[in-house]
């Protein structure tokens, strides 16, 4: 499933980085914390790989 906003794509990227051990889990905040705990690495990869062109900054901003 592709990301629905730029904010969601960024949060998924941060959570994915922590899952891979590239950043500290303690540095995560907000949505990225929840994503880290509830999603698999494959799910995070799919969200983080979404192209940002044409996405709203936040969900609901069309």
C-alpha positions as CSV (number, residue, x, y, z in Angstrom):
1,X,0.0,0.0,0.0
2,X,1.5,3.4,-1.0
3,X,1.8,6.3,1.4
4,X,-1.1,8.7,1.4
5,X,1.0,11.8,2.4
6,X,4.5,13.1,2.5
7,X,4.4,13.0,6.3
8,X,3.4,9.3,6.3
9,X,6.2,8.5,3.8
10,X,8.8,10.3,6.0
11,X,7.6,8.5,9.2
12,X,7.9,5.2,7.4
13,X,11.4,6.0,6.3
14,X,12.4,6.9,9.9
15,X,10.8,3.7,11.3
16,X,12.5,1.6,8.6
17,X,15.9,3.1,9.4
18,X,15.4,2.1,13.1
19,X,14.3,-1.4,12.1
20,X,17.5,-1.8,10.1
21,X,19.6,-0.6,13.0
22,X,20.8,2.5,11.2
23,X,19.3,4.9,13.7
24,X,18.4,4.6,17.4
25,X,14.8,3.4,18.3
26,X,14.8,6.0,21.0
27,X,15.1,8.8,18.4
28,X,11.7,7.9,16.9
29,X,8.8,10.2,17.7
30,X,5.1,10.2,17.0
31,X,3.8,8.1,14.1
32,X,7.2,6.6,13.3
33,X,7.3,5.0,16.8
34,X,4.0,3.3,16.2
35,X,5.0,2.2,12.8
36,X,8.2,0.7,14.1
37,X,6.3,-1.4,16.7
38,X,3.4,-2.5,14.5
39,X,4.8,-3.0,11.0
40,X,7.2,-5.4,9.3
41,X,10.3,-4.2,7.5
42,X,8.6,-5.2,4.2
43,X,5.5,-3.1,4.9
44,X,7.7,-0.1,5.9
45,X,9.8,-0.5,2.7
46,X,6.6,-0.3,0.7
47,X,5.5,2.9,2.4
48,X,8.9,4.5,2.4
49,X,9.4,3.8,-1.3
50,X,6.3,5.8,-2.4
51,X,7.1,8.7,-4.7
52,X,6.5,12.0,-3.0
53,X,5.6,14.0,-6.1
54,X,1.9,14.9,-6.0
55,X,1.3,13.7,-2.4
56,X,-0.2,16.2,0.1
57,X,2.0,17.3,3.0
58,X,-0.5,15.7,5.4
59,X,-3.4,13.3,4.9
60,X,-6.6,15.3,4.0
61,X,-4.8,18.2,2.4
62,X,-5.8,17.7,-1.2
